[in-house]
Amino acid sequence: MTSRELILTHISAKQQMPLLSLTNRLFRFLIASCGVVVFAASLTAEEGGTGHYAPGSLATLIDLPPTQPGWIVQPLFLHYEGEADRSRAFPIAGVVTAGLNATSDVFAVGALYTLKPKVLGAYYTVGAYMPFATTEVTAELSTSIRSRTRTDRVSGLGDITLVPAMLAWKSGSWQYSALAQVYAPTGSYEVGRLANLGLNYWTFDPSVGITYSDEKSGFNFTVLSGITINTENKATNYKSGSVVHVEASVQQLFKAGDGLIGIGANGFIYEQVSDDSGAGAVLGSFKGRTGGIGPVVTYIRPLGTTTLALELRWLPELYATRRLEGDSIWFKGVLDF
């Protein structure tokens, strides 16, 4: 059996046809879903203590690369809250801040297409994601005269994610993935503004992953790793360093009426491996790192000729160095046609 058929082990013969269609749709849900939004826009190293890539949101069952030709539309929602105490300074949009508190709500819609002919023996997908965000940042700003607290809030289009290439190979219970994500600086950005909808630079994020699915028991695990490479923010002369990220998850599927419920855990490590640089990097190398782990719940069910596939994910950070420390809540859905 292939990995998409593991769901059918708990389903009767009468139920198999709709759930076969169900799992085809589910496994076409893009692995790039984790990175489609500017993480908390321009909240916090990397300049501001954050970057385009959102740590920890790649490696669950619903994120597996597409393995069926055709179109898919994917909506998703991210809520993030993070903070840093006054003893930690952060460069944001050309100013140095302390005592950061940030909240961001991002809704994104993605359109993906998987080609029928294989490329290098793999299923090949291209696509793009368009995020809309509301971001609020409060921080302490110091001047030669006094310190004061300021709050900025913005809403609108964020930095668009392009997916020029995604490859998925399948071999028995194993699946191998490779993808390239490109984050374009399309969101609004102003020097001196604490909350920005974009980061004002390009980011390239190639990643590779491996997934194992036990078709009989419904157990699966995934490991994925990538590196983010940032260009310079010309407005602030700040070039954020490169970051290595590693995600992993374990999940178990259970039959629930006409559908399935998946329960598991998702963890991540995020490590900056090169220094920030440029005239705007006034705080020096400012390398950031973070890690966390949290629960994941998935629900899938056939609805007539289409399929409902939903995921709720909570990812609290367990530690953070030179970054905001907080919690991410993801809600994902999928629709194909």
N, C-alpha and C positions, 0 to 999 in steps of 0.2 A: 504494500500500500504506500501511497504518497502521504506527505505530511498533512495535506488538506483533508484526508480521509479519516484521520484519527478521531474526529468528532463523531463519525458514524458508528463507532463501536458501541455506543450506548443507545442507539436509535433502532427502532423496529424497521422491518423492510418497507412498511407502508410509509414511514417517515423519511426514508433515505433520500428520495429524489429531491424534496424541497431543501433538506439540509445539505445535500451535495451542492446545490446551487448556492446555499447560504455560505458554505465554507469557501467556495470559489470567490465569492464577493469579499469575504473577510480577509483572505490572504492576498487580495489585491490592494489592501490598505497600505499606503506608502510608508516605508521605513523612515522617510524624511519627515514624517509628521512631527517628530520632536523638534526639529529645527526650523520650523517655518516662520517663527516670529522672532523679532528682536526681543531678546530676553529682558523683560521689564523696560523696554525701550532704552533710554539713556539714563538709567537710574544710578549707577555707581561709577596683580591687576591685569591688565587691559584698561584702557582709559575709562574712568568712571567706575572701575571695579566690576565691570560686566562686559559681555560681548554679544555678538549675534546668536551664537549657539546657546541653546538652553540645556544645561546639564541634566542628564538622567532620563531623557524622554524618548530614547530610541528603541530599547531592546525588550519589548514585550510581544506577546502573540499577535496582537492587533496591528503591530508595526511591521510585520513581515513584508518583504517586497512583493509586488504583484507577480503572479505566475499564470495569468490568463489574459489574452488579448482584449482590448476594448477600453472604454472610457470609465473613469470614476471621478465623482465629486466628493470631496471630504471637508466637512466643517469641523472646526475644533475651537475650544475655548481654554484660555490659560488665565488663572488668577495668581498673582504673586505678591507677597508682602515680605519685606526685608528691612533690616536696620543695621547700623554700625554705631558704636558709642563715640563720644566726643574725643577720645584719645586716638582715634584713627582718622587720619586725613585722607581725602580722596580728591583727585583732579576730575572735575566735570566741566566739559564745554569751555575750557580755558580759565576756570576759577578753581581755587582750592577750598574745599568744604570739610566740615566735621559734623558729627552727630546726625548722620543721615537716617531718614525714615522714608521708605518708598512703597508705593502701592501701584500695581498695574493690572489692568484687565484687557486682554487681547482676544479678539475674535478673528479667526482667519478662515478663508475658503480656498481650497486647492482644487485644481483641475489636472488630471493625469491621464496619459494615454500609453497603453502597452501595445507594442507592435506585434503583429502576428508572426512574421519571420523572426527567428532567433538571431542574435548577434554573438559571435564567439561561443555558440552553444548555450547562450543564456537568454532568458526573457529580458527584453529591453524596454524601459519606460522613460518617458520625458514628461515634464510638467512644470507647474509654477504655483506659488501660494501668495495670496494677497491679504496682509493683516491690517486690521483696524483696531486702534488701541486708545485707551484712556489711561494716562499716567500722571501720578501726583508725587512730588518729591518735596520734602521739608529738610532743610539743612542749615547749619550755622556757618555764616560767612564772616571772615575776619578782615578788617582793614587796619590801616595805620592809626585810625582814631578809635574804633570800637568794634565789637562783635555784634552781629544781629542775626536773627533767625528769619528765614524767608521760605515761602511755599510757592511752588510753581505747579500749574496743572495744564495739560494739553490733551487734545483728542484729535484723531484723524488717521490718515493712512500712514502705515509704518514702512519699514524696509522690506521690499518684495524678495521672496526666495525663489530662485530659478533652479530647476533640476534638469540639467542637460543630459545626464546619463545615470541610469540605475540598472544594474545587472543582477539577475537572480539565477543561480544554478541549483538544480535539485538532483539528489542521488539517494534513493531509498528514504530513510528517515532523516537524512541530513539535508540542510539547505545552506548555500553559501551566497553571500551578498557583497556587492561593491557599488558605491554610489558617489556622486559628486554633487555638492550643493554650492550655490553661489548666491551670496546676499548682496543685493544692489542698494545703494544709498538713495532711496526714493522718498523716505520719510522727512518731514519737516525738521530742520535743525537750525538753532541759533546759538552763536557764541555767547556765553554768560547765562544762558537759560538752564536751570537745573533739570527740568523735565523736557526731554526731546523725543520726538516720534521716530527719529532715525539716528544712526551713529555717524553719518557723514563719511563713511569709508566702505570699501569693498572687503568682503571676507570670502575665502575659498575653504571648503570643508570636505575633503575626501575621506571616506570611511569604508571599512570592511567588517563583515560579521559572519558568524556561524550559528546555526540553529539546529537543535536535535529535538525531534518529536516522537514519543513512543505512541504508536497508533493504537495499541491495545489498552494501555492504562490511561491515556489522555494527558500524561505528564510531558512537559517540554521545558527546555531552557535555551537561552540565547545569550551570546556575548558579542559585543560590537565595540570597535575602537576606531577613532579618527583623530585628525589633527586640523585645527583651525589656523589659517594663515591670513593675517590682516594687512591691508595696505595703510598708508598714512592718512590721517585726518588733516587735510590741507588747511582747514580753517584754524586749527590749533597747533599745527606742526607736531602732532603727537602720533607715533606709530606704536600701536599695541603689540606686545609680543605674541608668539605662537603658543597654542595650548593643545595638550594631548588630553583626550577624554576617553574613558572606558565605561561602558554600561553593561549590566548583566541582569537577567531576570530568571525566575523559576515560576511556573504556573501549572495548575491542575484543573482540568475540565471535568464538570459534572453535568449530568442530564438534569434539566429543570423544566418539566412539562413538555412543550413542543420545541423548546430551545435548549440552550446550554449556558451554564455559568462558569466562568473561569476565576479562580482565586489564586493570588500569588504575591510575590514581592519583587521590587525593582530597586537596584542600587547603582550608584555611580561614583566615579572618582574623576576629578577635573583638576589638571595640573598645568600651570603655565611653565613652559620650558625655555623660553627666551625672554630677554629683558625688554621692557618698554624703552623706546628711544625717541630722539628728536628734540628740538628746542623746547617743545611744550611739556616734556617729561620732567618737570621741575622737582618731583619727589624721587627721582632716581629710577632704579630698575622696576620697583613696585610689582613684583611677581605675585600673582594670586593663585589660590588653590581652595578647593572645597570638596566635600563628599557627603553622601547621604543615602538613606534607604527608606522605603515606605511601601505600603500595600497597594495592590492593583486588583480591581474587580472588573470583569468583562461579562457582557451579556449579549448573546446573539440569538436571533429568532427569525424564521421566514415569515413574511407578510405578503401573501398573494404571490405575485410574480417578482417581488423585490425582497430585500432582506434588511432587517434592523440589526445593526452591529454597534454597540456602545461600550465605552470604557471610561472608568473613573479612576484617577490615579492621584495619590497624595505623596509628595516627595519633600519631606523636611530635611534641611541640611543639618548634619551632625557637627560640623565644624566649618570654619571659613577663615582664611587668612587674606587680608587685603582685598576683601570683597564684602558686599552686603551678605548677611546671614539671615535666612528666612525659610519660607515654605512656598512650594508651588502646588497648585491643584489644577489638574488637567481633566477636561471632559472632551471625549472624541466620538465622532459618529462617522458613518460611511454610507454612500449611496452610489450604485453603479447603474449604467444604462448602455 
